[in-house]
Amino acid sequence: MKEEIEEFIELTDKEGNKSKYEILDVIFRDDEDFAVLLPEGSEDEVVIFRVVPLDGDEVEYVEVTDDELADSIFDEFIKRIDSEE
């Protein structure tokens, strides 16, 4: 399920705090999309979110808390960057 996703997004956490992210890549694995996001103001820290489809064109971004899965998605992201060079 590969869809067009905005280049920048703003997410709101459970406490109502808003954070902006740049979407660096979306990786499709095991019938799910995972977004590699760069927090605003950061140059070297990325976070991995699962992209969960909702009604219509809406999606929910859920942070991946499984370190093994996050590392695996990040490794694939790095391989993509290396192959583009």
C-alpha positions in Angstrom: 0.0 0.0 0.0 2.2 2.8 -1.3 0.5 6.2 -1.2 1.6 9.8 -1.7 2.4 11.3 1.7 3.2 14.9 2.5 6.8 15.8 2.8 6.3 17.5 6.2 3.8 16.6 8.9 2.7 17.9 12.3 1.8 15.3 15.0 0.1 15.7 18.3 1.0 13.4 21.2 -1.4 12.2 23.9 -0.7 15.3 26.0 -1.6 17.7 23.2 2.0 18.7 22.4 2.6 19.3 18.7 5.8 18.3 16.9 6.8 18.8 13.3 8.7 16.2 11.3 10.2 15.9 7.8 9.2 12.6 6.1 12.5 11.2 4.8 11.1 7.9 3.4 8.2 5.5 3.6 9.2 1.8 3.7 6.6 -0.9 2.9 7.1 -4.2 4.8 4.7 -7.0 5.7 1.7 -5.2 4.3 2.4 -2.1 6.4 4.0 1.3 5.7 6.6 2.7 8.0 7.6 6.4 7.9 11.2 7.4 8.7 10.8 10.9 10.2 13.3 13.6 11.1 12.1 15.8 14.0 12.2 19.5 13.3 15.4 21.0 14.5 17.3 17.7 14.5 20.0 16.8 12.0 20.9 13.2 13.1 18.0 11.8 15.1 15.2 9.9 13.2 12.1 8.2 14.5 10.2 5.4 13.0 6.4 5.5 12.8 3.9 2.9 11.5 1.5 4.5 9.1 -2.0 3.2 9.9 -4.8 3.9 7.4 -8.0 5.4 8.8 -11.2 6.4 7.0 -10.8 8.0 3.5 -7.4 9.5 2.9 -6.6 9.9 6.6 -3.7 8.1 8.4 -2.5 7.8 11.9 1.2 7.8 12.8 2.0 5.3 15.6 5.6 5.4 17.0 7.4 2.0 16.6 8.5 1.1 20.1 9.9 -2.4 19.2 13.6 -1.6 19.0 14.4 -4.6 16.8 11.7 -3.6 14.2 12.8 0.1 14.3 16.4 -0.9 13.8 15.4 -3.1 10.9 13.4 -0.3 9.2 16.3 2.1 9.8 18.8 -0.3 8.3 16.6 -0.6 5.1 16.4 3.2 5.0 20.2 3.4 5.1 20.5 0.8 2.3 18.2 2.9 0.2 20.3 6.0 0.7 23.5 4.2 0.0 22.1 2.7 -3.2 21.0 6.2 -4.5 24.6 7.5 -4.2 
